[in-house]
Amino acid sequence: MKKSELAKKVARKHSIETGAAADSMDRLVNEIVRALRRGEEANLPGLGKLIPGKHWAFQQESDER
């Protein structure tokens, strides 16, 4: 899925402008990258977390809780 398609879906779901949805997505991605560059994990609720290091890794959450 392309960013523009995702922004349209987010905009429709939340009744906001497509541009505002795209801006929010950009801010989110930038915050994740900044956290990783600071050496912090970036948690993605319901999906898992990105772990910083020499080679970034993705750790998926288990469905068991």
C-alpha positions in Angstrom: 0.0 0.0 0.0 1.3 3.4 -0.9 1.5 6.3 1.6 -1.2 8.2 -0.3 -3.6 5.3 -0.1 -3.0 4.8 3.6 -3.5 8.5 4.2 -6.8 8.4 2.4 -8.0 5.5 4.5 -6.9 7.1 7.8 -8.6 10.4 6.7 -11.9 8.7 5.9 -11.9 6.7 9.2 -11.2 9.8 11.3 -13.1 12.3 9.3 -10.1 14.5 8.6 -8.4 15.9 5.5 -6.1 13.6 3.6 -3.2 16.1 4.1 -3.7 16.2 7.8 -3.6 12.4 7.9 -0.4 12.3 5.8 1.2 14.9 8.1 0.3 12.8 11.2 1.8 9.7 9.6 5.0 11.6 8.8 5.3 12.8 12.4 4.8 9.3 13.6 7.5 7.8 11.4 9.9 10.7 12.3 9.3 10.0 16.0 10.0 6.3 15.6 13.3 7.0 13.7 14.4 9.6 16.3 13.8 7.1 19.1 15.8 4.4 17.3 18.6 6.9 16.7 18.7 7.7 20.4 19.0 4.0 21.1 15.5 3.6 22.4 13.0 0.9 21.4 10.0 2.0 19.4 6.8 0.1 20.5 4.1 -0.4 17.9 1.1 -1.5 20.0 -0.6 -4.6 18.5 2.3 -5.3 16.2 5.6 -5.4 18.1 8.6 -3.2 18.5 11.6 -2.0 16.6 14.8 -2.5 18.4 17.8 -0.3 17.7 21.3 -1.5 17.2 23.9 -2.0 14.5 21.2 -3.8 12.5 17.7 -2.7 13.4 15.4 -5.5 14.3 11.7 -6.1 14.6 10.3 -8.1 17.4 6.7 -9.2 16.9 4.3 -9.5 19.8 2.7 -12.8 20.7 -1.1 -13.1 20.5 -0.9 -14.9 23.8 -1.7 -12.6 26.8 
